[in-house]
Amino acid sequence: MTWPRRWPHPGLVFVVLAWGLNFSVIRESYKSFSPEAVAVLRWAGMVPWMYFLAKLAKQDLSMDKATKWKVWFAGFLSSGVYMAVFVAGMANTSATQGSIALATAPIWITWFAMGLRQEAFRWSAVFGPLVAFSGVVLVISKAGPGQGTIQGTALCLLSAVIWAASVVYLRPILKEQPALKVMTVSLPAAGLAVVPYGMAGVLRVDWVHVTPLGWACMAYLVLVAGSLAFVAYYKTIEDLGPARAGIAQFLVPPTAMVIESCVHWRLPVWTQVVGVGVVLVGVWLSTRTRRPEPVTCAT
């Protein structure tokens, strides 16, 4: 069933809200856990939770060996390497800047899809990133709520590239397999990246002094932002295709900026507001297409 274009997709709306709040939540969680510990604990909580959801939905998790290897590799990238790089970046940047960096993911998705001939080449995908990156410069040029470092924002940008590669890689599989099934089967492989990265951080956690808010943040990262939102995003890709699903990431930065401003009880500076707008215009330019539906995947 094709989702009517005139209706807001419920999965897309949920993803925008869940990921918009995610940036402030993860920053708050660092008061109780190190970034390395967050990566491992988030993954360790997601694995049983996703298998529970799959069982609740009566999903058959069996796959042929070739498909399973592909799904495991995608999980290693999308929930493993991506998460290690992302939490390291968020330790040194603000919620707004981190969300801006991740908002470039649709640019990389479009470039990778064109390179693999999943979508037709268009010049807007070349000029759009130049506009988007000028917006990134505006966002990090002046101090604002939760100001971070260029290095932290760069790591978040790298995580966007890794995430985009995994989305494009999974696209043919998601045409044949349910999103919940793919997400669940892919997760164990992520441990090959996050456990070596963060196990030392877990061993250093002062469990006695973890605050109730710290546990609440971890629960949100595992149950909502780390599990349900990813399943909703993959489901949105199933229904709308990667290009239209990318609308979610267009809307996450302003959502994150509003939430962060409310948390700090401060208005964002004008360069951040303008920068968010410029990035969104650049991402829109790079992903716009005359085709009503995404180009069929190359075989």
DORO-171325 format. One record per residue (C-alpha): residue number from 1; residue in one letter; x negated, z, y. Coordinates in Angstrom, 3 decimals. Layout:
<atoms>
<atom k="NUM" r="A" east="X" up="Z" north="Y"/>
...
</atoms>
This chain:
<atoms>
<atom k="1" r="M" east="0.000" up="0.000" north="0.000"/>
<atom k="2" r="T" east="-1.357" up="-0.978" north="3.419"/>
<atom k="3" r="W" east="-0.919" up="1.682" north="6.105"/>
<atom k="4" r="P" east="1.130" up="0.337" north="9.070"/>
<atom k="5" r="R" east="-1.219" up="-0.393" north="11.967"/>
<atom k="6" r="R" east="1.188" up="1.101" north="14.539"/>
<atom k="7" r="W" east="1.219" up="4.533" north="12.835"/>
<atom k="8" r="P" east="-1.569" up="7.121" north="13.154"/>
<atom k="9" r="H" east="-3.034" up="7.571" north="9.683"/>
<atom k="10" r="P" east="-2.636" up="11.274" north="8.737"/>
<atom k="11" r="G" east="-6.024" up="11.315" north="7.015"/>
<atom k="12" r="L" east="-7.695" up="9.941" north="10.143"/>
<atom k="13" r="V" east="-6.047" up="12.575" north="12.361"/>
<atom k="14" r="F" east="-7.123" up="15.341" north="9.978"/>
<atom k="15" r="V" east="-10.709" up="14.067" north="9.881"/>
<atom k="16" r="V" east="-10.956" up="13.982" north="13.686"/>
<atom k="17" r="L" east="-9.764" up="17.577" north="14.035"/>
<atom k="18" r="A" east="-11.761" up="18.916" north="11.069"/>
<atom k="19" r="W" east="-15.042" up="17.268" north="12.061"/>
<atom k="20" r="G" east="-14.534" up="17.956" north="15.760"/>
<atom k="21" r="L" east="-14.382" up="21.695" north="15.016"/>
<atom k="22" r="N" east="-17.148" up="21.428" north="12.411"/>
<atom k="23" r="F" east="-19.957" up="21.171" north="14.986"/>
<atom k="24" r="S" east="-19.095" up="24.450" north="16.706"/>
<atom k="25" r="V" east="-18.492" up="26.180" north="13.367"/>
<atom k="26" r="I" east="-21.861" up="25.174" north="11.952"/>
<atom k="27" r="R" east="-23.625" up="26.417" north="15.092"/>
<atom k="28" r="E" east="-21.828" up="29.757" north="14.717"/>
<atom k="29" r="S" east="-22.760" up="29.986" north="11.024"/>
<atom k="30" r="Y" east="-26.462" up="29.906" north="11.988"/>
<atom k="31" r="K" east="-26.062" up="33.443" north="13.354"/>
<atom k="32" r="S" east="-25.712" up="34.661" north="9.750"/>
<atom k="33" r="F" east="-27.433" up="31.952" north="7.705"/>
<atom k="34" r="S" east="-30.438" up="29.719" north="8.251"/>
<atom k="35" r="P" east="-29.815" up="25.951" north="8.337"/>
<atom k="36" r="E" east="-31.512" up="25.640" north="4.936"/>
<atom k="37" r="A" east="-29.229" up="28.300" north="3.448"/>
<atom k="38" r="V" east="-26.149" up="26.631" north="4.951"/>
<atom k="39" r="A" east="-27.025" up="23.352" north="3.204"/>
<atom k="40" r="V" east="-27.390" up="24.986" north="-0.222"/>
<atom k="41" r="L" east="-24.441" up="27.386" north="0.034"/>
<atom k="42" r="R" east="-22.172" up="24.640" north="1.322"/>
<atom k="43" r="W" east="-23.095" up="22.399" north="-1.619"/>
<atom k="44" r="A" east="-22.819" up="25.245" north="-4.168"/>
<atom k="45" r="G" east="-19.336" up="26.055" north="-2.914"/>
<atom k="46" r="M" east="-18.184" up="22.456" north="-2.763"/>
<atom k="47" r="V" east="-19.001" up="21.582" north="-6.393"/>
<atom k="48" r="P" east="-16.513" up="23.984" north="-8.091"/>
<atom k="49" r="W" east="-13.966" up="23.525" north="-5.283"/>
<atom k="50" r="M" east="-13.936" up="19.741" north="-5.670"/>
<atom k="51" r="Y" east="-13.657" up="19.971" north="-9.468"/>
<atom k="52" r="F" east="-10.707" up="22.351" north="-8.966"/>
<atom k="53" r="L" east="-9.021" up="19.879" north="-6.602"/>
<atom k="54" r="A" east="-9.644" up="17.035" north="-9.056"/>
<atom k="55" r="K" east="-8.131" up="19.047" north="-11.903"/>
<atom k="56" r="L" east="-5.173" up="20.000" north="-9.716"/>
<atom k="57" r="A" east="-4.626" up="16.305" north="-8.971"/>
<atom k="58" r="K" east="-5.008" up="15.502" north="-12.694"/>
<atom k="59" r="Q" east="-7.866" up="13.125" north="-11.988"/>
<atom k="60" r="D" east="-9.656" up="11.514" north="-14.910"/>
<atom k="61" r="L" east="-13.335" up="11.930" north="-13.970"/>
<atom k="62" r="S" east="-14.692" up="9.622" north="-16.655"/>
<atom k="63" r="M" east="-16.668" up="6.559" north="-15.529"/>
<atom k="64" r="D" east="-18.749" up="3.933" north="-17.227"/>
<atom k="65" r="K" east="-22.470" up="4.666" north="-17.139"/>
<atom k="66" r="A" east="-23.373" up="1.988" north="-14.588"/>
<atom k="67" r="T" east="-20.724" up="3.136" north="-12.107"/>
<atom k="68" r="K" east="-21.633" up="6.801" north="-12.585"/>
<atom k="69" r="W" east="-25.296" up="6.127" north="-11.739"/>
<atom k="70" r="K" east="-24.196" up="4.377" north="-8.544"/>
<atom k="71" r="V" east="-21.879" up="7.249" north="-7.608"/>
<atom k="72" r="W" east="-24.630" up="9.798" north="-8.293"/>
<atom k="73" r="F" east="-27.032" up="7.887" north="-6.060"/>
<atom k="74" r="A" east="-24.401" up="7.776" north="-3.310"/>
<atom k="75" r="G" east="-23.860" up="11.526" north="-3.683"/>
<atom k="76" r="F" east="-27.596" up="12.159" north="-3.471"/>
<atom k="77" r="L" east="-27.562" up="10.331" north="-0.120"/>
<atom k="78" r="S" east="-24.196" up="11.300" north="1.393"/>
<atom k="79" r="S" east="-23.978" up="14.974" north="0.389"/>
<atom k="80" r="G" east="-27.654" up="15.673" north="-0.260"/>
<atom k="81" r="V" east="-30.218" up="13.965" north="1.961"/>
<atom k="82" r="Y" east="-27.672" up="13.520" north="4.752"/>
<atom k="83" r="M" east="-26.741" up="17.203" north="4.771"/>
<atom k="84" r="A" east="-30.355" up="18.429" north="4.738"/>
<atom k="85" r="V" east="-31.204" up="16.239" north="7.730"/>
<atom k="86" r="F" east="-27.957" up="17.068" north="9.548"/>
<atom k="87" r="V" east="-28.214" up="20.871" north="9.337"/>
<atom k="88" r="A" east="-31.851" up="20.701" north="10.433"/>
<atom k="89" r="G" east="-30.801" up="18.665" north="13.467"/>
<atom k="90" r="M" east="-27.854" up="20.928" north="14.325"/>
<atom k="91" r="A" east="-30.215" up="23.915" north="14.411"/>
<atom k="92" r="N" east="-31.837" up="22.373" north="17.504"/>
<atom k="93" r="T" east="-29.002" up="20.641" north="19.307"/>
<atom k="94" r="S" east="-25.542" up="21.372" north="20.659"/>
<atom k="95" r="A" east="-22.167" up="20.632" north="19.106"/>
<atom k="96" r="T" east="-21.535" up="17.881" north="21.687"/>
<atom k="97" r="Q" east="-24.935" up="16.227" north="21.240"/>
<atom k="98" r="G" east="-24.733" up="16.416" north="17.449"/>
<atom k="99" r="S" east="-21.298" up="14.815" north="17.448"/>
<atom k="100" r="I" east="-22.516" up="12.080" north="19.782"/>
<atom k="101" r="A" east="-25.394" up="11.251" north="17.437"/>
<atom k="102" r="L" east="-23.056" up="11.063" north="14.445"/>
<atom k="103" r="A" east="-20.634" up="8.918" north="16.454"/>
<atom k="104" r="T" east="-23.157" up="6.087" north="16.124"/>
<atom k="105" r="A" east="-22.498" up="5.949" north="12.355"/>
<atom k="106" r="P" east="-19.957" up="3.098" north="12.757"/>
<atom k="107" r="I" east="-22.725" up="1.042" north="14.399"/>
<atom k="108" r="W" east="-24.951" up="1.430" north="11.358"/>
<atom k="109" r="I" east="-22.020" up="0.871" north="9.001"/>
<atom k="110" r="T" east="-21.308" up="-2.435" north="10.756"/>
<atom k="111" r="W" east="-24.966" up="-3.525" north="10.695"/>
<atom k="112" r="F" east="-25.378" up="-2.664" north="7.018"/>
<atom k="113" r="A" east="-22.071" up="-4.333" north="6.127"/>
<atom k="114" r="M" east="-23.118" up="-7.521" north="7.947"/>
<atom k="115" r="G" east="-26.528" up="-7.424" north="6.270"/>
<atom k="116" r="L" east="-24.840" up="-7.231" north="2.864"/>
<atom k="117" r="R" east="-22.307" up="-9.887" north="3.928"/>
<atom k="118" r="Q" east="-19.394" up="-7.498" north="3.555"/>
<atom k="119" r="E" east="-18.452" up="-8.443" north="7.128"/>
<atom k="120" r="A" east="-19.082" up="-11.524" north="9.257"/>
<atom k="121" r="F" east="-21.889" up="-11.482" north="11.858"/>
<atom k="122" r="R" east="-20.787" up="-11.020" north="15.462"/>
<atom k="123" r="W" east="-22.753" up="-10.604" north="18.673"/>
<atom k="124" r="S" east="-20.722" up="-7.573" north="19.739"/>
<atom k="125" r="A" east="-22.463" up="-5.634" north="16.970"/>
<atom k="126" r="V" east="-25.789" up="-6.414" north="18.642"/>
<atom k="127" r="F" east="-24.863" up="-5.541" north="22.242"/>
<atom k="128" r="G" east="-22.626" up="-2.572" north="21.414"/>
<atom k="129" r="P" east="-25.470" up="-0.298" north="20.243"/>
<atom k="130" r="L" east="-27.354" up="-0.838" north="23.506"/>
<atom k="131" r="V" east="-24.342" up="0.504" north="25.381"/>
<atom k="132" r="A" east="-23.936" up="3.395" north="22.941"/>
<atom k="133" r="F" east="-27.556" up="4.503" north="23.139"/>
<atom k="134" r="S" east="-27.412" up="4.506" north="26.943"/>
<atom k="135" r="G" east="-24.575" up="6.995" north="26.542"/>
<atom k="136" r="V" east="-26.743" up="9.150" north="24.276"/>
<atom k="137" r="V" east="-29.411" up="9.251" north="26.990"/>
<atom k="138" r="L" east="-26.805" up="10.409" north="29.523"/>
<atom k="139" r="V" east="-25.563" up="13.168" north="27.246"/>
<atom k="140" r="I" east="-29.018" up="14.682" north="26.648"/>
<atom k="141" r="S" east="-30.354" up="14.141" north="30.186"/>
<atom k="142" r="K" east="-28.775" up="17.205" north="31.836"/>
<atom k="143" r="A" east="-28.113" up="20.763" north="30.774"/>
<atom k="144" r="G" east="-24.597" up="21.565" north="29.671"/>
<atom k="145" r="P" east="-22.784" up="23.868" north="27.252"/>
<atom k="146" r="G" east="-25.066" up="24.521" north="24.284"/>
<atom k="147" r="Q" east="-27.905" up="22.252" north="25.425"/>
<atom k="148" r="G" east="-30.265" up="21.232" north="22.590"/>
<atom k="149" r="T" east="-33.514" up="19.348" north="22.059"/>
<atom k="150" r="I" east="-34.241" up="15.639" north="21.741"/>
<atom k="151" r="Q" east="-35.791" up="16.295" north="18.315"/>
<atom k="152" r="G" east="-32.602" up="17.937" north="17.069"/>
<atom k="153" r="T" east="-30.432" up="15.111" north="18.369"/>
<atom k="154" r="A" east="-32.802" up="12.561" north="16.781"/>
<atom k="155" r="L" east="-32.397" up="14.230" north="13.385"/>
<atom k="156" r="C" east="-28.619" up="14.086" north="13.762"/>
<atom k="157" r="L" east="-28.992" up="10.400" north="14.611"/>
<atom k="158" r="L" east="-31.055" up="9.865" north="11.454"/>
<atom k="159" r="S" east="-28.368" up="11.639" north="9.435"/>
<atom k="160" r="A" east="-25.837" up="9.151" north="10.852"/>
<atom k="161" r="V" east="-27.938" up="6.272" north="9.517"/>
<atom k="162" r="I" east="-28.122" up="7.890" north="6.066"/>
<atom k="163" r="W" east="-24.390" up="8.582" north="6.053"/>
<atom k="164" r="A" east="-23.611" up="4.987" north="7.074"/>
<atom k="165" r="A" east="-25.769" up="3.606" north="4.267"/>
<atom k="166" r="S" east="-23.899" up="5.722" north="1.708"/>
<atom k="167" r="V" east="-20.482" up="4.631" north="3.043"/>
<atom k="168" r="V" east="-21.354" up="0.935" north="2.789"/>
<atom k="169" r="Y" east="-22.895" up="1.475" north="-0.648"/>
<atom k="170" r="L" east="-19.705" up="3.200" north="-1.866"/>
<atom k="171" r="R" east="-17.305" up="0.633" north="-0.416"/>
<atom k="172" r="P" east="-17.051" up="-1.608" north="-3.536"/>
<atom k="173" r="I" east="-16.606" up="1.466" north="-5.763"/>
<atom k="174" r="L" east="-13.840" up="2.878" north="-3.549"/>
<atom k="175" r="K" east="-11.941" up="-0.358" north="-4.020"/>
<atom k="176" r="E" east="-11.696" up="0.476" north="-7.728"/>
<atom k="177" r="Q" east="-11.888" up="4.285" north="-7.961"/>
<atom k="178" r="P" east="-9.859" up="7.051" north="-6.195"/>
<atom k="179" r="A" east="-11.635" up="8.825" north="-3.332"/>
<atom k="180" r="L" east="-11.204" up="12.313" north="-4.841"/>
<atom k="181" r="K" east="-12.718" up="11.167" north="-8.119"/>
<atom k="182" r="V" east="-15.720" up="9.509" north="-6.472"/>
<atom k="183" r="M" east="-16.405" up="12.500" north="-4.232"/>
<atom k="184" r="T" east="-16.200" up="14.966" north="-7.136"/>
<atom k="185" r="V" east="-18.441" up="13.010" north="-9.494"/>
<atom k="186" r="S" east="-21.008" up="12.362" north="-6.766"/>
<atom k="187" r="L" east="-21.555" up="15.998" north="-5.739"/>
<atom k="188" r="P" east="-23.821" up="17.326" north="-8.524"/>
<atom k="189" r="A" east="-26.478" up="14.740" north="-7.647"/>
<atom k="190" r="A" east="-26.621" up="16.099" north="-4.083"/>
<atom k="191" r="G" east="-28.245" up="19.235" north="-5.446"/>
<atom k="192" r="L" east="-31.414" up="17.242" north="-6.133"/>
<atom k="193" r="A" east="-31.884" up="17.068" north="-2.357"/>
<atom k="194" r="V" east="-30.364" up="20.263" north="-0.944"/>
<atom k="195" r="V" east="-31.694" up="22.784" north="-3.479"/>
<atom k="196" r="P" east="-35.406" up="21.968" north="-2.991"/>
<atom k="197" r="Y" east="-34.795" up="21.795" north="0.758"/>
<atom k="198" r="G" east="-32.934" up="25.066" north="1.194"/>
<atom k="199" r="M" east="-33.441" up="27.440" north="-1.743"/>
<atom k="200" r="A" east="-36.132" up="29.404" north="0.094"/>
<atom k="201" r="G" east="-33.658" up="29.903" north="2.942"/>
<atom k="202" r="V" east="-31.059" up="31.290" north="0.524"/>
<atom k="203" r="L" east="-33.554" up="33.822" north="-0.810"/>
<atom k="204" r="R" east="-34.208" up="35.036" north="2.748"/>
<atom k="205" r="V" east="-30.526" up="35.652" north="3.615"/>
<atom k="206" r="D" east="-29.781" up="39.256" north="4.609"/>
<atom k="207" r="W" east="-26.531" up="39.437" north="2.655"/>
<atom k="208" r="V" east="-25.690" up="42.968" north="3.823"/>
<atom k="209" r="H" east="-25.578" up="41.921" north="7.461"/>
<atom k="210" r="V" east="-23.638" up="38.661" north="7.105"/>
<atom k="211" r="T" east="-20.676" up="39.060" north="9.456"/>
<atom k="212" r="P" east="-17.027" up="38.354" north="8.543"/>
<atom k="213" r="L" east="-17.145" up="35.489" north="11.047"/>
<atom k="214" r="G" east="-20.214" up="34.148" north="9.244"/>
<atom k="215" r="W" east="-18.331" up="34.135" north="5.932"/>
<atom k="216" r="A" east="-15.307" up="32.525" north="7.615"/>
<atom k="217" r="C" east="-17.540" up="29.769" north="8.997"/>
<atom k="218" r="M" east="-19.062" up="29.167" north="5.563"/>
<atom k="219" r="A" east="-15.591" up="28.990" north="4.010"/>
<atom k="220" r="Y" east="-14.569" up="26.398" north="6.613"/>
<atom k="221" r="L" east="-17.715" up="24.331" north="6.002"/>
<atom k="222" r="V" east="-17.077" up="24.332" north="2.240"/>
<atom k="223" r="L" east="-13.309" up="24.036" north="1.981"/>
<atom k="224" r="V" east="-12.345" up="21.984" north="5.030"/>
<atom k="225" r="A" east="-15.181" up="20.081" north="6.735"/>
<atom k="226" r="G" east="-17.264" up="19.665" north="3.589"/>
<atom k="227" r="S" east="-14.539" up="18.852" north="1.059"/>
<atom k="228" r="L" east="-11.055" up="18.014" north="2.297"/>
<atom k="229" r="A" east="-12.273" up="16.065" north="5.343"/>
<atom k="230" r="F" east="-14.636" up="13.918" north="3.251"/>
<atom k="231" r="V" east="-11.881" up="13.156" north="0.735"/>
<atom k="232" r="A" east="-9.542" up="12.306" north="3.616"/>
<atom k="233" r="Y" east="-12.201" up="10.024" north="5.116"/>
<atom k="234" r="Y" east="-12.757" up="8.170" north="1.853"/>
<atom k="235" r="K" east="-8.979" up="7.880" north="1.426"/>
<atom k="236" r="T" east="-8.776" up="6.438" north="4.934"/>
<atom k="237" r="I" east="-11.438" up="3.879" north="3.940"/>
<atom k="238" r="E" east="-9.279" up="2.983" north="0.925"/>
<atom k="239" r="D" east="-6.206" up="2.479" north="3.116"/>
<atom k="240" r="L" east="-7.721" up="0.994" north="6.283"/>
<atom k="241" r="G" east="-11.230" up="-0.255" north="5.422"/>
<atom k="242" r="P" east="-14.538" up="1.004" north="6.919"/>
<atom k="243" r="A" east="-14.073" up="-0.622" north="10.334"/>
<atom k="244" r="R" east="-10.700" up="0.952" north="11.106"/>
<atom k="245" r="A" east="-11.672" up="4.238" north="9.423"/>
<atom k="246" r="G" east="-14.534" up="4.369" north="11.932"/>
<atom k="247" r="I" east="-11.929" up="5.167" north="14.596"/>
<atom k="248" r="A" east="-12.181" up="8.761" north="13.375"/>
<atom k="249" r="Q" east="-15.793" up="8.960" north="14.472"/>
<atom k="250" r="F" east="-14.888" up="7.448" north="17.859"/>
<atom k="251" r="L" east="-12.644" up="10.437" north="18.507"/>
<atom k="252" r="V" east="-14.792" up="13.234" north="17.053"/>
<atom k="253" r="P" east="-17.229" up="13.534" north="20.043"/>
<atom k="254" r="P" east="-14.592" up="14.189" north="22.732"/>
<atom k="255" r="T" east="-12.848" up="16.566" north="20.332"/>
<atom k="256" r="A" east="-16.119" up="18.425" north="19.693"/>
<atom k="257" r="M" east="-16.888" up="18.522" north="23.423"/>
<atom k="258" r="V" east="-13.487" up="20.039" north="24.271"/>
<atom k="259" r="I" east="-13.807" up="22.633" north="21.514"/>
<atom k="260" r="E" east="-17.377" up="23.540" north="22.507"/>
<atom k="261" r="S" east="-16.377" up="23.888" north="26.158"/>
<atom k="262" r="C" east="-13.562" up="26.247" north="25.154"/>
<atom k="263" r="V" east="-15.957" up="28.304" north="23.005"/>
<atom k="264" r="H" east="-18.425" up="28.692" north="25.881"/>
<atom k="265" r="W" east="-15.700" up="28.979" north="28.551"/>
<atom k="266" r="R" east="-17.538" up="26.359" north="30.580"/>
<atom k="267" r="L" east="-16.699" up="22.845" north="31.622"/>
<atom k="268" r="P" east="-19.030" up="20.072" north="30.416"/>
<atom k="269" r="V" east="-21.262" up="18.541" north="33.081"/>
<atom k="270" r="W" east="-20.298" up="15.125" north="34.397"/>
<atom k="271" r="T" east="-23.160" up="13.332" north="32.610"/>
<atom k="272" r="Q" east="-21.850" up="14.590" north="29.268"/>
<atom k="273" r="V" east="-18.337" up="13.375" north="30.032"/>
<atom k="274" r="V" east="-19.570" up="9.957" north="31.169"/>
<atom k="275" r="G" east="-22.034" up="9.812" north="28.257"/>
<atom k="276" r="V" east="-19.278" up="10.443" north="25.711"/>
<atom k="277" r="G" east="-17.230" up="7.657" north="27.253"/>
<atom k="278" r="V" east="-20.142" up="5.207" north="27.245"/>
<atom k="279" r="V" east="-20.977" up="5.970" north="23.609"/>
<atom k="280" r="L" east="-17.392" up="5.422" north="22.539"/>
<atom k="281" r="V" east="-17.255" up="2.105" north="24.400"/>
<atom k="282" r="G" east="-20.521" up="1.026" north="22.780"/>
<atom k="283" r="V" east="-19.370" up="1.998" north="19.294"/>
<atom k="284" r="W" east="-16.055" up="0.214" north="19.857"/>
<atom k="285" r="L" east="-17.857" up="-2.933" north="21.021"/>
<atom k="286" r="S" east="-20.133" up="-2.887" north="17.981"/>
<atom k="287" r="T" east="-17.311" up="-2.515" north="15.461"/>
<atom k="288" r="R" east="-14.537" up="-4.629" north="16.991"/>
<atom k="289" r="T" east="-13.510" up="-7.734" north="15.068"/>
<atom k="290" r="R" east="-10.967" up="-10.521" north="15.438"/>
<atom k="291" r="R" east="-10.023" up="-10.176" north="11.810"/>
<atom k="292" r="P" east="-6.979" up="-8.012" north="11.141"/>
<atom k="293" r="E" east="-8.552" up="-6.722" north="7.901"/>
<atom k="294" r="P" east="-12.189" up="-6.152" north="6.801"/>
<atom k="295" r="V" east="-14.009" up="-9.052" north="5.151"/>
<atom k="296" r="T" east="-13.856" up="-8.944" north="1.355"/>
<atom k="297" r="C" east="-16.887" up="-7.325" north="-0.240"/>
<atom k="298" r="A" east="-19.550" up="-9.748" north="-1.448"/>
<atom k="299" r="T" east="-19.942" up="-9.988" north="-5.229"/>
</atoms>
